[in-house]
Amino acid sequence: MATFKFRFRFHIAHAGLIRGQEKDLKFLLPNGHDATLHCLAADSISKATKFVILSGGYSSETEALAYGTKLKEAVLCYGTIFRVGVDIGKDKSSGSFSNQIKENLFKDQGVKLIDDVHGLMAYSEESPTSAISISATGLINAKDGTSFTEEVCRILYKDIHINSQIKLAMELMAGSFFESSPRARFLTLILAAESILTPDSRSSDAIALVNQLIKTTNDSLINEAEKNSIIGTLKWLYKDSISLSLRKMANHYLPDSTYDGLSSAKFIKKCYDARSKLVHTGKVNEQKFNIGTLAANLELYMKDMLTQIANL
């Protein structure tokens, strides 16, 4: 009976964040299956920014994909814990060779050619298989290959489950490491902070006031388009503001932490104030808001927040 293998390809923001003089590193997954960390387009792990993790011996494609998905999320969690830019992909190939070329290679050499998917895929181990594609900062928390694989396995052992909100925030945080502009990096990080919010409802008195404002708007003589627009905006007032929700989350999860000399709640408020100025005017008062400094501290804040929420 044919067994199946999963192949997970991911990128990191800078070479050297995972270290090792070898090109391949074998390790054992918590499920008992052998795995290999392999670097792409480089002669050693230390010089690579593109990697694949391969593991075989699974009884079905579904089983291989299920464990591969766990591994993919574990690598994303690793990036969060150690503040490493990790691009785990969208499980799609960037280019493809024709079926005719693939069939000819299999006929001539007995090798099955598969598209080089950026992310996760699974395939039968029945025939030799090769993946191929059509090509188109200071190092912090660098780890050697063994430390990387051990930490990923530690996360897998905990069997962590992250919901779609947390996963999005982790992906945004990981993506921020690929931004060269401090402003773009800062805005990506503050968006990550916003993406995990679930604002609380306001008090019954506040909701009653909002309802009164909606009724007044409905009774007004303005045209329907303006009326609907204003009412839509007013309905957002049923919930706490984003700024208040960010402060509540900071006080709940990081009550004793400080960033840039400020309590977590005051720091995230300062970040959101800077975000509002930047988005609405395109600039900030650099004496009050040093975007580079805010981004560096916000990176640490998001690492602490996400590791707390996800219990990493």
Number of C-alpha atoms within 10 A of each C-alpha: 6 11 15 21 23 28 23 25 25 22 20 22 21 22 18 21 25 23 19 18 13 13 19 19 17 16 18 14 20 14 10 8 12 14 19 18 21 21 24 17 12 15 13 17 27 22 20 24 20 21 21 19 22 20 23 19 16 21 14 17 16 13 16 24 21 14 16 23 17 16 20 22 20 25 23 23 30 24 22 26 19 15 19 26 25 28 23 22 17 11 14 13 17 13 13 14 13 7 11 9 11 16 14 14 14 16 11 8 9 13 16 19 20 18 18 22 22 23 21 25 23 22 19 20 16 12 13 12 15 11 11 15 15 11 6 5 9 6 12 12 12 18 17 16 24 16 13 18 24 14 18 22 21 16 20 22 13 12 11 14 14 16 9 11 15 20 20 16 23 31 21 23 31 27 21 25 22 18 15 10 11 17 19 14 24 26 22 21 27 22 17 26 24 17 17 21 15 14 17 13 13 15 12 10 9 14 16 13 14 19 17 12 16 20 12 11 17 15 10 11 8 11 8 11 8 11 16 15 10 15 18 12 10 15 14 11 16 19 17 17 14 15 17 16 19 24 17 19 20 22 16 13 16 17 13 11 15 15 17 12 10 12 17 27 25 17 21 25 19 17 23 21 14 23 22 15 15 17 11 9 9 10 14 18 11 10 7 9 18 14 24 15 12 20 22 16 20 25 22 15 21 21 19 17 21 23 16 12 12 14 11 16
